């Protein structure tokens, strides 16, 4: 079995685009990143879907890649069936450690060789502050919390002392259950690899903590202040995407309604 990916420009995206300068250092995406990262991770010994063939169609102006479809189940399917999270989590940790063993002196996507002149914590703050502004402009309940949340973000950012590092590990950036596969041979496979980047490991850990909670413990070496800051920003990001989707795509979508409600309630408690 195979999967055909198509990248067409311009993208048909009804959501509000975040125009923060340097956003590609946080969220790289597109055909060229997919091709480059597939080879990079494969060479590192990380299991990702093999590319059968790829190319560009001039007539329709799109890029494409036919790739292997993993034989197995996603971590989400495994969890929904009542599987033991800890057993798989240990294997995911091994993959994370293997990726993190590759480091670089500046953060960003592997194929981008020009450093961005802003510390990663500041870039994340700028991006998610803009997400908060976007959400507040379309949702009155978020607008009510905007000033308090912005103050909380600023305070959490200022608690971080090591804004810059001498080197940054390679992280996936979105190791949520749908992007982790348990292959038939027991091996762990990763998908959605366009966004891998050299970055603060605490960002990856914040994603994992929000996705799995205490089922995957936070290692002791993780900077608590950075973890708290990134977790707060990601939660604001989830709220913003949900509000944006409900406002511009489908106001009755139950999953996004639940995300908005839960994030709003949780963030409201943090600023009371």
C-alpha positions, 0 to 999 in steps of 0.5 A: 500500500502507498500514499500519494502526497500532493503539494499545490500552490497556493494552498487553499487555507481558510484559516488566518495566516500568522505573519510572524517574521521567522515563522518558517524556523518554527514550522517549516513545511512543504515538498522540499522539506519533506524530501530533504528530511526523509533522507536525513532521518533515514540516514540517521536510522530513524524509521520514516515512510520510504519515498517510492518516487517524487516530482513536479507537474508543470501543467497543474503546478504541483509537487508530489510524492508516492510514499510507503504506507506503514504496516501497523497502527498509529499510537492513537489507534493503540491508545484507543484500544487500551494499549499500554502507553508506557511500553510504547513510550519507552521506544519513542524515548529511544527515537527521540534520544537518537534524533537529539544526538544530532546537534547544530550551533543554531536552531531551525530546519536542517536544510536552512543554513542561515541563523535567525537573529532572535533567541528561540524563546523570543520567536515562540513568544512573538508567534504565539502572541500573534496567535492570541491577537488573531484569536482575540479578534474573532472570539469575544471570550478570548478577547476578555482574557487577552491582556491577562494571558499576554502578561502571563506569557511575558512573565513566563518568558522572563523566567527563562534565563538561558535564552540562547544555547551553544547547540540545539538538538534535532526534534520532531516538534509534533510527536502526538499520537497520530504521528507515531506509528507502531509497526508490525515488527514492533519498531517505531515509525514517524510521519509528518516530518516536514517540521523537524528542526534543531530547537530547544528540547523543552519544546518537544517535551511540551508537545509530548506533555500536552499529548500524553500527560503524566503517562510520559514523565518529564526528564529531570534534565529539562528546564522547568521554566522553558517547559512551562513557557512552551506549554503555555504558548502551545495551549494558546496556539491550540485555542487560537486554531480552534477559534479560527476554525470555528469562525471561518470553516465550521462553527458546529465542528464538535472536536474544535468546539471541545478544544476551544472550551477546554483550552479556554477554561484551563487558561482562564484558571491560570490568570484568575 
